[in-house]
Amino acid sequence: MNLVIDSPYNYKPYPWEIPICVAFQNGKEVWKTIHRRGGKDLFELSEVLLPEAFEHPGTYQYVWPLLKQGRDSFWEGKDEDGRDIMNYYIPQKMILHKDNADMKLTVASIGGTSIIQVFGTNKQQYITLRGKPSNGAVFTEFAYQDPRGEEVVSPMIRKSKGWKSYNSTPNGNNHYKTRFDLAKNNPDCYTILATVLDTYDHNGNRLITDADLQKERDDGKSEDYINQEYFCSFNQGIEGTYIGRELQELANEGHITKVPYERELLVDTYWDLGISKNSMAVWFVQQLGNEVRFIDFEEATGRTFTYWAQLLQAKKYLYGKHYAPPDVAVKEMVGKGQIARTRLDHAADVGIIFEIVEKCSFENSVEVLKGLLPICWFDEEKTAVGRRHLEMWGRVWNDILQKYTDNERADGNNHAGASARYAAISIRQIGLYKSTSRGYADEDYDYVKKHSNKYSGL
């Protein structure tokens, strides 16, 4: 086609960004760990997404932690000078159709058309990525995303021989840190870690000055926050989370590693029972001496206890007891003429016999969990999703007060947090098992035989 556009459009990369452009143009997978307000997303739009969409007809994903972030920051966002990003940085003659509901742009390209669409990954939004063709994808603030979104897109990109570009500020020692470290040793990747001391404008002035950082301190931001957001520290406790720091310490001490299932030890399960579309989260735990071993984690949405009974059986663990919160015994509303039943009853119908966890306030249960964590071990692979939830599990941010409140954030990470709290409460209540083999006293074996061996495969 005869359409000619300037690329990039109304955007000039900073001198320190030029090597990133060169690496991407040379076919490298780019990983950018750049401080807050470092201009990551304008770079991705202007230097990556738009040129690729114009030069190579195809389908491209712009992936955020949440759809709302994509709408606020990109689709309806403004730059620091108050200009609309969509209007100022995208040539309007390039746009053929704009679908506001799905945040999807159809744009003209050389030899055809391309689609650029915004997606989210958290709160299971990554499911909408399934089945979508992909010639390239930008994963922005990847440390805050559900990595399953990237797992969905990657096979399609391999098939199309496309590309991926990642950026983020750190978010503790989570999946992004692992992938970033791997990329540093991969010759097919380009990595950059840029703090406020490394980024500057076209006149050589720092993007974020010492005076800017002092204003953040004056506004009540902690040194943890500043080190993480502006000095790209992976070693800080995740700001606003309940146990982010403790999990980081466990990782530093080697407690997140391969933790195999021990056939001579019973497996207890600890459940948070979501309702309707809420997730149900389950931790699988073994104990040996003074070690509490989180060997597995599962979650699902909208599933019946029949599904869970089948899942338990498929794992072929030898189960001990299954623990659920007190509300498992609350009778549910039913239609006229029907007898109200509890979820305790529904679970028992398929052989899952729950023990009810001792009541404990939210605040106290968090403290109990913190106290237990130093003797906990997590399997690196099987608990990866659950640990990501725990790393992100935190408090609500108040935009007006510019600080975290005392209220728990109901963002999907809280289910894994709840089931971990129930594990801590129950272990504190019954105490650590004293034996070094199966862990339970002899009188418990009748319980195991009666209720749990149907799930063990024995």
SETOR-104201 format. One line per field, with one value per residue (C-alpha): x, y, z; residue number from 1. Coordinates in Angstrom, 3 decimals. Example, Ala and Ser with C-alpha at 12.3 -4.5 7.8 and 13.67 -1.06 7.14 Angstrom:
2
xx: (12.300/13.670)
yy: (-4.500/-1.060)
zz: (7.800/7.140)
resi: (1/2)
# end
This chain:
458
xx: (0.000/1.085/0.525/3.653/4.078/6.877/8.139/8.291/5.571/5.938/8.402/12.160/13.910/16.336/20.022/20.097/17.164/18.935/20.676/17.239/15.935/18.960/18.629/14.929/15.565/18.229/15.675/16.493/13.849/14.041/13.724/13.605/13.753/13.290/12.328/8.912/8.192/10.989/8.796/8.537/5.103/5.551/8.683/6.797/4.030/6.203/9.299/7.845/4.108/3.350/6.368/5.837/2.109/2.768/5.618/4.285/0.539/-0.586/-2.166/-0.427/-1.231/-0.550/-0.763/-1.194/-1.762/-5.389/-7.550/-8.380/-4.703/-4.497/-7.512/-6.321/-2.678/-2.879/-6.367/-7.561/-4.189/-2.276/1.442/3.190/2.306/-1.412/-1.587/-3.835/-1.578/-3.918/-4.220/-0.697/1.539/-0.486/-0.847/-4.592/-4.400/-3.043/-6.194/-8.876/-11.185/-11.257/-13.242/-13.582/-15.349/-12.645/-9.805/-8.857/-7.276/-7.339/-4.503/-3.204/0.033/2.284/0.479/-2.580/-3.891/-2.890/-4.743/-3.430/-5.518/-5.224/-5.472/-5.148/-3.872/-4.820/-8.153/-8.013/-8.399/-5.609/-8.250/-9.412/-6.012/-6.703/-7.133/-5.945/-3.340/-0.241/2.634/4.017/3.194/4.277/4.039/4.077/4.717/5.207/6.260/2.676/1.035/-0.284/2.451/-0.118/-1.049/2.407/2.227/-0.948/0.530/4.014/3.073/1.211/4.201/6.549/4.244/4.209/7.937/6.968/8.464/7.949/8.953/8.897/9.141/8.581/9.630/10.651/8.059/10.163/11.795/8.954/8.514/9.783/13.067/13.551/12.877/14.984/17.966/17.558/17.390/20.699/22.439/20.547/22.340/18.961/17.867/18.790/18.405/18.678/18.297/18.013/17.633/17.049/20.819/20.891/18.092/18.269/16.538/17.845/19.670/21.451/19.235/18.080/14.446/13.965/16.059/17.084/14.540/11.813/12.813/12.756/9.205/8.241/9.740/7.947/4.694/5.241/6.784/9.023/12.625/11.427/9.145/11.815/14.436/12.016/10.365/13.240/16.398/14.986/15.728/14.479/15.500/12.831/9.634/6.812/5.207/1.700/1.740/1.242/4.098/6.105/9.223/8.989/8.659/11.678/13.676/12.612/13.856/17.160/17.581/16.902/13.477/11.901/13.335/12.396/10.269/9.183/6.155/7.267/5.248/5.785/4.161/0.482/-0.720/-3.080/-5.070/-6.158/-9.022/-10.482/-13.974/-14.907/-18.476/-19.999/-17.154/-14.678/-11.668/-11.341/-7.735/-6.091/-2.631/-1.195/1.088/3.304/5.120/8.342/9.812/10.077/9.557/6.262/6.392/4.049/4.339/1.474/-1.216/-4.426/-7.112/-10.201/-13.275/-16.889/-16.076/-18.140/-16.817/-17.049/-14.331/-12.194/-12.671/-11.447/-8.480/-7.511/-7.678/-5.632/-2.726/-2.421/-1.288/-2.013/-4.196/-4.568/-7.150/-8.873/-9.327/-11.903/-12.959/-15.942/-18.295/-18.209/-20.878/-23.230/-26.480/-27.053/-30.286/-32.316/-35.628/-39.043/-39.610/-35.909/-33.829/-31.014/-27.619/-24.094/-21.036/-19.787/-22.650/-21.988/-18.318/-19.159/-21.400/-18.276/-16.100/-14.306/-14.694/-13.684/-12.248/-13.329/-10.522/-10.530/-11.952/-9.291/-9.334/-7.812/-5.047/-4.083/-4.129/-1.714/0.631/0.364/1.282/4.258/5.427/5.163/6.948/10.558/10.100/8.209/9.489/7.800/8.152/9.458/7.413/4.142/3.517/4.575/1.034/0.170/3.382/2.732/-0.633/1.031/3.650/0.896/-1.575/-1.922/-3.871/-6.052/-4.329/-6.145/-5.588/-6.766/-4.604/-1.801/-1.204/-2.234/-5.290/-5.908/-8.393/-7.501/-7.407/-9.974/-8.084/-7.932/-4.675/-6.546/-7.823/-4.351/-3.668/-6.776/-5.983/-2.393/-3.779/-5.984/-2.955/-1.058/-3.999/-4.531/-0.861/-0.608/-3.749/-2.635/1.099/3.881/3.837/6.367/7.051/9.566/7.704/4.002/3.466/0.137/-0.498/-1.734/-5.316/-5.504/-5.063/-8.698/-9.646/-7.253/-8.598/-12.199/-12.091/-8.946/-7.568/-10.072/-7.989/-4.587/-4.709/-3.651)
yy: (0.000/3.639/4.753/6.365/7.143/8.388/5.712/6.351/9.003/12.067/10.090/10.222/7.567/8.719/8.007/5.236/3.544/3.285/-0.047/-1.493/-0.463/-2.008/-5.260/-5.590/-4.833/-7.533/-10.111/-10.237/-10.966/-7.843/-7.756/-4.272/-3.753/-0.009/2.213/3.753/6.702/5.603/5.752/1.996/1.965/4.887/3.117/-0.162/1.550/3.796/1.664/-1.851/-2.269/0.376/-0.183/-3.952/-3.647/-1.301/-3.267/-6.797/-7.511/-9.609/-9.775/-8.190/-8.265/-5.460/-7.347/-5.709/-7.101/-5.922/-4.754/-1.604/-0.698/-0.986/1.277/3.863/3.945/3.415/3.431/6.505/7.605/10.861/11.573/13.813/16.882/16.014/14.786/11.847/8.878/7.369/10.629/11.994/8.942/6.956/8.377/8.781/7.895/4.519/3.672/1.873/0.906/1.497/-0.939/0.811/-2.049/-4.641/-2.089/-3.320/-1.261/-2.293/-0.465/-0.208/-2.008/-2.609/-5.210/-5.585/-4.786/-5.497/-5.765/-4.426/-5.428/-4.824/-7.811/-8.457/-11.557/-11.268/-12.401/-15.154/-12.564/-14.429/-16.966/-14.516/-14.903/-18.534/-19.283/-15.855/-15.790/-13.800/-12.368/-10.468/-9.421/-6.800/-7.868/-4.700/-4.769/-8.498/-8.883/-8.005/-10.318/-13.838/-15.651/-18.062/-15.357/-15.500/-19.305/-19.096/-16.683/-18.197/-21.275/-19.087/-16.762/-19.698/-20.927/-17.542/-16.991/-13.759/-11.816/-10.955/-7.873/-7.635/-4.741/-4.257/-2.707/-5.381/-7.032/-9.121/-12.423/-13.749/-15.195/-12.037/-12.120/-15.785/-15.105/-11.934/-13.833/-16.576/-13.987/-12.471/-15.743/-16.321/-15.096/-14.690/-12.130/-8.560/-7.357/-3.954/-2.909/0.864/2.735/6.471/6.890/5.411/7.248/10.774/12.970/14.346/17.128/14.752/15.498/12.665/11.667/11.304/13.593/13.353/16.083/13.893/11.004/13.250/14.299/10.630/10.278/13.406/11.880/8.893/6.413/3.899/3.139/-0.325/1.333/3.688/0.949/-1.295/1.267/3.642/1.612/-1.642/-3.727/-7.301/-7.733/-5.592/-6.849/-6.246/-2.998/-3.335/-7.150/-9.253/-11.737/-10.537/-9.886/-13.222/-15.127/-13.285/-14.313/-17.927/-17.729/-16.217/-19.037/-21.783/-22.758/-22.541/-25.549/-29.057/-30.516/-33.991/-35.851/-38.254/-41.462/-42.158/-38.885/-37.995/-35.010/-32.536/-30.107/-26.592/-24.998/-21.596/-22.299/-19.680/-19.375/-18.557/-17.241/-16.926/-19.200/-22.198/-22.539/-25.573/-26.050/-29.574/-29.861/-32.507/-32.277/-33.893/-33.019/-29.246/-28.798/-27.753/-28.648/-27.014/-29.586/-28.595/-26.034/-26.076/-23.522/-23.527/-21.416/-22.577/-26.257/-28.736/-31.010/-33.885/-32.168/-31.746/-35.364/-36.490/-34.127/-35.417/-38.983/-38.220/-36.922/-40.302/-38.751/-40.503/-37.935/-37.194/-34.519/-31.849/-28.477/-25.811/-22.487/-22.236/-20.987/-24.468/-25.370/-22.500/-23.669/-22.392/-20.856/-23.265/-23.284/-23.799/-27.270/-28.142/-28.812/-26.339/-28.067/-26.960/-27.280/-29.616/-31.918/-31.536/-32.374/-35.406/-36.713/-37.365/-38.489/-35.280/-35.057/-31.632/-30.648/-27.116/-24.654/-22.842/-19.324/-16.631/-12.963/-12.021/-9.962/-12.707/-15.396/-13.350/-13.077/-16.836/-17.451/-15.108/-16.976/-20.319/-19.341/-19.659/-23.445/-23.751/-25.122/-24.677/-26.836/-24.502/-25.948/-27.248/-24.250/-21.587/-20.287/-20.316/-18.528/-15.871/-15.242/-15.043/-12.625/-10.348/-10.825/-7.461/-4.452/-1.955/1.194/4.461/6.889/9.879/9.252/7.784/4.918/1.331/0.818/-1.963/-3.654/-6.843/-6.506/-8.851/-9.351/-13.124/-13.447/-13.474/-17.047/-18.565/-16.253/-17.447/-21.141/-20.495/-18.732/-21.724/-24.004/-21.898/-21.777/-25.540/-26.413/-24.078/-25.619/-29.253/-28.600/-29.915/-33.662/-35.324/-38.520/-38.690/-41.128/-40.810/-37.925/-38.998/-40.941/-44.522/-43.631/-41.444/-44.363/-45.414/-41.948/-42.233/-45.663/-44.583/-41.258/-40.701/-43.860/-43.575/-40.598/-42.167/-44.857/-47.413)
zz: (0.000/-0.441/3.148/4.594/8.288/10.459/12.835/15.688/15.557/17.820/19.894/20.159/22.268/24.923/24.247/26.880/25.098/21.731/22.560/23.416/19.985/18.268/20.213/19.353/15.676/15.698/16.825/20.509/23.144/25.290/29.090/30.613/34.380/34.581/37.486/37.982/35.658/33.360/30.233/29.655/28.071/25.689/24.496/23.988/22.030/19.882/19.297/19.386/18.827/16.204/13.935/14.021/13.325/10.402/8.823/9.407/9.085/12.033/15.463/18.439/22.148/24.632/27.930/31.346/34.847/34.627/31.742/33.705/33.852/30.082/29.702/32.243/31.189/27.427/25.923/27.816/29.183/28.869/28.842/31.391/29.303/29.294/25.693/24.803/24.110/21.527/19.595/19.891/19.508/16.957/13.426/12.998/9.294/10.396/12.426/10.388/13.245/16.991/19.150/22.489/24.264/23.552/23.389/19.926/17.147/13.523/11.796/8.264/7.545/4.588/2.504/4.725/8.198/11.787/15.076/18.388/21.395/25.136/27.507/31.238/33.025/36.692/38.154/35.498/32.724/30.908/29.812/27.124/25.436/24.604/20.936/19.807/17.028/17.905/15.938/18.900/22.441/24.938/28.591/30.653/34.413/34.031/37.688/38.632/36.092/36.322/34.336/32.946/30.458/28.935/28.939/26.821/24.268/23.895/21.782/19.288/18.985/18.427/15.674/13.940/14.562/16.269/19.157/22.827/24.786/28.589/31.009/34.709/37.932/40.469/42.660/44.991/44.229/42.077/38.577/36.880/38.805/37.836/34.155/34.115/35.561/32.961/30.175/31.305/30.431/27.186/24.027/22.298/24.899/25.732/29.326/30.927/34.559/34.816/38.113/38.496/38.310/34.799/32.978/31.622/29.058/25.756/27.611/29.963/32.967/35.207/34.685/38.447/40.622/44.260/44.965/43.418/45.672/48.722/47.844/47.842/51.332/52.481/51.209/53.487/51.056/52.807/51.908/50.877/48.362/47.058/46.742/44.881/42.607/41.876/42.473/41.018/44.087/44.002/47.653/49.277/50.861/48.417/49.473/50.876/51.126/54.209/53.877/50.860/52.932/54.729/51.448/50.108/53.160/52.622/49.035/50.151/52.683/50.131/51.477/48.012/46.245/45.150/47.959/46.866/48.171/50.899/50.684/54.381/55.426/55.364/53.348/55.010/52.863/53.776/51.850/51.193/49.890/47.328/46.162/42.744/40.576/43.451/43.366/45.653/46.809/48.421/49.950/50.283/53.310/54.884/58.202/59.320/62.694/62.788/59.052/57.452/53.761/51.270/48.487/46.181/45.457/43.424/42.633/40.464/39.871/39.816/40.437/42.472/45.189/42.715/40.678/43.780/44.862/41.447/41.648/45.086/43.861/40.735/42.810/44.581/47.841/51.133/52.845/56.502/57.222/55.158/56.860/55.968/57.549/59.907/57.176/55.614/58.180/57.262/55.663/52.127/50.864/48.725/46.866/48.368/49.762/49.799/52.887/53.478/53.511/54.272/52.084/54.775/53.747/50.016/50.475/52.616/49.832/47.742/50.635/51.567/55.334/56.593/59.948/60.857/61.516/64.836/64.636/64.647/63.686/60.354/61.972/64.418/61.748/59.603/62.572/63.191/59.551/59.798/62.881/61.087/57.869/59.157/59.401/56.102/52.798/49.420/46.338/43.662/40.790/42.231/44.493/41.979/41.372/45.070/46.013/43.396/45.063/48.482/47.170/45.848/48.705/50.364/51.481/49.609/48.346/49.053/46.154/48.155/51.231/49.092/51.490/52.153/54.329/56.848/54.484/52.613/48.825/47.214/43.957/43.670/45.607/48.909/48.450/48.630/51.552/53.374/52.944/54.117/57.193/57.943/57.658/60.181/62.603/62.459/62.847/65.821/67.321/67.111/67.353/65.161/64.750/66.992/65.073/62.249/59.988/59.208/61.557/63.089/66.252/65.832/66.696/63.599/61.215/61.566/60.318/57.385/56.421/56.676/54.912/52.889/51.330/48.441/47.274/47.792/45.121/47.727)
resi: (1/2/3/4/5/6/7/8/9/10/11/12/13/14/15/16/17/18/19/20/21/22/23/24/25/26/27/28/29/30/31/32/33/34/35/36/37/38/39/40/41/42/43/44/45/46/47/48/49/50/51/52/53/54/55/56/57/58/59/60/61/62/63/64/65/66/67/68/69/70/71/72/73/74/75/76/77/78/79/80/81/82/83/84/85/86/87/88/89/90/91/92/93/94/95/96/97/98/99/100/101/102/103/104/105/106/107/108/109/110/111/112/113/114/115/116/117/118/119/120/121/122/123/124/125/126/127/128/129/130/131/132/133/134/135/136/137/138/139/140/141/142/143/144/145/146/147/148/149/150/151/152/153/154/155/156/157/158/159/160/161/162/163/164/165/166/167/168/169/170/171/172/173/174/175/176/177/178/179/180/181/182/183/184/185/186/187/188/189/190/191/192/193/194/195/196/197/198/199/200/201/202/203/204/205/206/207/208/209/210/211/212/213/214/215/216/217/218/219/220/221/222/223/224/225/226/227/228/229/230/231/232/233/234/235/236/237/238/239/240/241/242/243/244/245/246/247/248/249/250/251/252/253/254/255/256/257/258/259/260/261/262/263/264/265/266/267/268/269/270/271/272/273/274/275/276/277/278/279/280/281/282/283/284/285/286/287/288/289/290/291/292/293/294/295/296/297/298/299/300/301/302/303/304/305/306/307/308/309/310/311/312/313/314/315/316/317/318/319/320/321/322/323/324/325/326/327/328/329/330/331/332/333/334/335/336/337/338/339/340/341/342/343/344/345/346/347/348/349/350/351/352/353/354/355/356/357/358/359/360/361/362/363/364/365/366/367/368/369/370/371/372/373/374/375/376/377/378/379/380/381/382/383/384/385/386/387/388/389/390/391/392/393/394/395/396/397/398/399/400/401/402/403/404/405/406/407/408/409/410/411/412/413/414/415/416/417/418/419/420/421/422/423/424/425/426/427/428/429/430/431/432/433/434/435/436/437/438/439/440/441/442/443/444/445/446/447/448/449/450/451/452/453/454/455/456/457/458)
# end
